Amino acid sequence: MQFTVAIDGPAAAGKGTVARAVADEFGFAHLDTGLLYRAVGAKAMMRGRGVIDAEIAEEIAKTLSEEDLTREGLRTARVAQAASKVAALPAVRAALLAFQKAFAKRKGGAVLDGRDIGTVICPEAEVKLYVTASDEVRAARRYAELKAKNPDTLLETVAMDLRQRDIRDASRDVAPMRASDDALLLDTSELSIDAAVAEAVALVKERFGKA
């Protein structure tokens, strides 16, 4: 059986949490596609000594392995910014396209979350969700997450980083972040984690039962 769930949305909206919960509920495989770009960005920064070189990033993307996705430190704000920069490079996106498409078609079902899953990677997915939340709520969520790791984290800095990333992701020439025309909108601004997951599971269950 092949069944694909495509989940898109901006950072800190809750799409990763929703994606993992949906995958667990239905026994589907899960891929956080953002980790692909984080892994490329982290390695590119390391090799470029803090500077992102397009050719180096492309080379890394072409040779990326699943082990690279388990490296520590991929969830930092610095790596998130690097991920957004390499994600804007057409050659990097092209190099990672086959990896994502193959994952989406695996037997047993798959859930992929990112920013262009429903529009580019899996335009024919059985279920498409666009998970979003207000800028204020997303900033507060990401701030709480980062402050637990670094007490010196400032809410203003986190909010600015999110705004910059949103602009870069939504305005890039290749695969900009947007909701596909047939995506179901899930606004988590005023929802608890359990409520957001329950709503997503119900939406998937309705489509899955008809598949």
JOHU-V583693 format. One record per residue. RES is the residue in three letters. BURIAL is 1 if it has 9 or more other ideal C-beta (glycine too) atoms within 8 Angstrom, else 0. D_FIRST is the distance of its C-alpha to the first C-alpha in Angstrom with 2 decimals. Layout:
res=[RES | RES]
burial=[BURIAL | BURIAL]
d_first=[D_FIRST | D_FIRST]
//
This chain:
res=[MET | GLN | PHE | THR | VAL | ALA | ILE | ASP | GLY | PRO | ALA | ALA | ALA | GLY | LYS | GLY | THR | VAL | ALA | ARG | ALA | VAL | ALA | ASP | GLU | PHE | GLY | PHE | ALA | HIS | LEU | ASP | THR | GLY | LEU | LEU | TYR | ARG | ALA | VAL | GLY | ALA | LYS | ALA | MET | MET | ARG | GLY | ARG | GLY | VAL | ILE | ASP | ALA | GLU | ILE | ALA | GLU | GLU | ILE | ALA | LYS | THR | LEU | SER | GLU | GLU | ASP | LEU | THR | ARG | GLU | GLY | LEU | ARG | THR | ALA | ARG | VAL | ALA | GLN | ALA | ALA | SER | LYS | VAL | ALA | ALA | LEU | PRO | ALA | VAL | ARG | ALA | ALA | LEU | LEU | ALA | PHE | GLN | LYS | ALA | PHE | ALA | LYS | ARG | LYS | GLY | GLY | ALA | VAL | LEU | ASP | GLY | ARG | ASP | ILE | GLY | THR | VAL | ILE | CYS | PRO | GLU | ALA | GLU | VAL | LYS | LEU | TYR | VAL | THR | ALA | SER | ASP | GLU | VAL | ARG | ALA | ALA | ARG | ARG | TYR | ALA | GLU | LEU | LYS | ALA | LYS | ASN | PRO | ASP | THR | LEU | LEU | GLU | THR | VAL | ALA | MET | ASP | LEU | ARG | GLN | ARG | ASP | ILE | ARG | ASP | ALA | SER | ARG | ASP | VAL | ALA | PRO | MET | ARG | ALA | SER | ASP | ASP | ALA | LEU | LEU | LEU | ASP | THR | SER | GLU | LEU | SER | ILE | ASP | ALA | ALA | VAL | ALA | GLU | ALA | VAL | ALA | LEU | VAL | LYS | GLU | ARG | PHE | GLY | LYS | ALA]
burial=[0 | 0 | 1 | 1 | 1 | 1 | 1 | 1 | 1 | 1 | 1 | 1 | 1 | 1 | 1 | 1 | 1 | 1 | 1 | 1 | 1 | 1 | 1 | 0 | 0 | 1 | 0 | 1 | 1 | 1 | 1 | 1 | 1 | 1 | 1 | 1 | 1 | 1 | 1 | 1 | 1 | 1 | 1 | 1 | 1 | 0 | 1 | 1 | 0 | 0 | 0 | 1 | 1 | 1 | 0 | 1 | 1 | 1 | 0 | 1 | 1 | 0 | 0 | 1 | 0 | 0 | 0 | 1 | 1 | 0 | 1 | 0 | 0 | 1 | 0 | 1 | 1 | 0 | 1 | 1 | 1 | 1 | 1 | 1 | 1 | 1 | 1 | 1 | 1 | 0 | 1 | 1 | 1 | 0 | 1 | 1 | 1 | 0 | 1 | 1 | 1 | 0 | 1 | 1 | 0 | 1 | 0 | 0 | 1 | 1 | 1 | 1 | 1 | 1 | 1 | 1 | 1 | 1 | 1 | 0 | 1 | 1 | 0 | 0 | 1 | 0 | 1 | 1 | 1 | 1 | 1 | 1 | 1 | 0 | 1 | 0 | 1 | 1 | 1 | 1 | 1 | 1 | 1 | 0 | 1 | 1 | 1 | 0 | 0 | 0 | 0 | 0 | 1 | 0 | 1 | 0 | 1 | 1 | 1 | 0 | 1 | 1 | 1 | 1 | 1 | 1 | 0 | 1 | 1 | 1 | 0 | 1 | 0 | 0 | 0 | 1 | 1 | 0 | 0 | 1 | 0 | 0 | 1 | 0 | 0 | 1 | 0 | 1 | 0 | 0 | 1 | 0 | 0 | 0 | 0 | 1 | 1 | 0 | 1 | 1 | 1 | 0 | 1 | 1 | 0 | 0 | 1 | 1 | 0 | 0 | 0]
d_first=[0.00 | 3.80 | 6.56 | 10.03 | 13.22 | 16.41 | 19.55 | 22.95 | 26.54 | 29.82 | 30.79 | 31.38 | 29.79 | 27.35 | 24.10 | 23.53 | 24.17 | 21.92 | 19.04 | 19.47 | 19.77 | 16.63 | 14.66 | 16.54 | 16.11 | 12.32 | 11.95 | 10.65 | 12.49 | 15.52 | 17.74 | 21.17 | 21.97 | 25.55 | 25.94 | 25.54 | 28.54 | 30.39 | 30.16 | 31.41 | 34.08 | 35.29 | 35.68 | 37.28 | 39.76 | 40.63 | 41.27 | 43.05 | 45.06 | 43.91 | 43.62 | 40.42 | 40.87 | 38.47 | 38.58 | 38.06 | 35.11 | 33.47 | 34.13 | 32.61 | 29.44 | 29.01 | 29.34 | 27.57 | 25.80 | 23.63 | 26.88 | 28.53 | 26.27 | 27.72 | 31.34 | 33.65 | 35.22 | 32.36 | 32.73 | 36.37 | 37.77 | 39.16 | 35.86 | 34.28 | 36.96 | 36.43 | 32.68 | 33.56 | 36.02 | 33.80 | 30.99 | 33.53 | 33.93 | 32.08 | 32.05 | 30.38 | 27.64 | 27.10 | 26.96 | 24.23 | 22.12 | 20.22 | 19.46 | 17.91 | 15.93 | 14.46 | 13.58 | 11.90 | 9.49 | 8.60 | 5.49 | 5.41 | 6.76 | 10.30 | 13.64 | 16.44 | 19.98 | 22.98 | 25.21 | 23.64 | 19.88 | 19.66 | 22.46 | 21.98 | 19.01 | 16.23 | 18.14 | 15.17 | 13.35 | 12.20 | 14.78 | 17.95 | 20.60 | 24.05 | 25.68 | 29.43 | 32.72 | 36.42 | 38.09 | 40.26 | 37.50 | 35.45 | 38.62 | 39.51 | 36.12 | 36.21 | 39.90 | 39.31 | 36.62 | 38.87 | 42.09 | 40.79 | 40.65 | 43.73 | 46.44 | 48.06 | 45.19 | 46.53 | 44.75 | 46.39 | 45.04 | 41.49 | 41.71 | 43.14 | 40.47 | 37.72 | 39.60 | 40.04 | 36.39 | 35.34 | 37.80 | 36.73 | 32.98 | 33.55 | 36.19 | 34.89 | 34.76 | 31.28 | 28.24 | 30.35 | 28.98 | 28.47 | 26.24 | 24.29 | 25.66 | 22.66 | 22.18 | 22.92 | 25.98 | 26.28 | 29.87 | 30.35 | 34.12 | 35.15 | 32.13 | 31.93 | 28.99 | 27.87 | 28.31 | 26.43 | 23.43 | 23.62 | 23.72 | 20.72 | 18.62 | 19.86 | 18.93 | 15.30 | 15.16 | 16.61 | 14.05 | 11.02 | 12.72 | 13.01 | 9.48]
//
